[in-house]
Amino acid sequence: MTPILLTGASGYVGSHLLPELRSRGARVRALGRDLRTTQLPAGVEPRKGDAVTGAGLREALDGVRTAYYLIHSMSGRDDFVARDRAAAVNFGEAARETGVERVVYLGGLGPTGPDASIHLRSRHEVAQLLAQRVPTVYVRAAMVIGPGSASFEMLRHLVGRLPLMITPRWIDTRSQPVAIADVVRTLADVGELPDPPDEVQLGGAEVLTYREMMRRTAAVLERRPPLILKVPVLSPRLSSHWVSLVTPVDAGLVRPLVDGLKSEMVVDRTPPPGLNDSPLGFDEAVRAALR
């Protein structure tokens, strides 16, 4: 059986995608910089490599037809844009040279132009750099609802700990949050399709503002929703500081995530039939995450 290469197997989405691929009978190779600290299931082939430097990529991709690219360097680093650019170029070149037929990449839903956050622009640039070198399926997801998702952990800790919140204008920005189960199922599906689309936009069953998400998360938690005061002068920098104080999310992740909250993340191109046909509603996704 031809192996599938999974990068980011120990990361948030990768750790959920790995069992989904194995449940479908896939032979999986896992790429990591230091796999000694990663608990891989029996039967998963470890491959040591570093996309930023390019070390080990060709050996890991040898004989692979489909590879999942779930790498990003945002956590705790100021130079994540340059690192993600280098990693995408190295991986794309190695995939082309070894004959990889398809790379499945998970990026972000939302704008990609000059008004977008640096995080969203970087994720889109990675998709372009990969597609210039190897056939790429660009899966674009809104906020992922699931245990361990940085965006969801920010949301539930803010709701669970603060009776009062002073927020900037992003509190009424619309988004289309999607359950982690729907994300991993779609990622696995596009890896199997004989002729997948170049881009797949992923959202949940409902379009909600962040204010509405907080209210409904509080209801699931059986808590009183926080009183929200919207002010026009609160900067992303100040927002990031209080989010870092109140939530356990890595401080290096908070600022780029908060910057991205100003942008609508709503599906404007429905996936083709068979992909994410029946996504979970928001309340159901939150209940699943809390379980």
Secondary structure, 3 states (H helix, E strand, C coil): CCCEEEECCCCHHHHHHHHHHHHCCCCEEEEECCHHHCCCCCCCEEEECECCCCECHHHHHCCCCEEEECCCCCCCCCCHHHHHHHHHHHHHHHHHHCCCCEEEEEEECCCCCCCCCHHHHHHHHHHHHHHCCCCEEEEEECCEECCCCHHHHHHHHHHHHCCEEEECHHHHCEECCEEHHHHHHHHHHHHHCCCCCCEEEECCCCCEEHHHHHHHHHHHCCCCCCEEEECCCCCHHHHHHHHHHHCCCCHHHHHHHHHHCCCCECCCCCCCCCCCCCCCCHHHHHHHHHC
